[in-house]
Amino acid sequence: MSKELVGALKALEQKGISREIIVDAIEAALINAYKKTTIKQVMYALI
């Protein structure tokens, strides 16, 4: 993980938010973004 992400996780943990909850939320967001990506977008990104 990047230093910035680790720092943000630590800051949120200090505010009482579990690291596991944050990581799960990020994972879910990435999965949803991946599902919304069309093959046309992927091909365009490769060009």
Secondary structure, DSSP 8 states (H G I E B T S, - for coil): --HHHHHHHHHHHHTT--HHHHHHHHHHHHHHHHHH--HHHHHHHH-
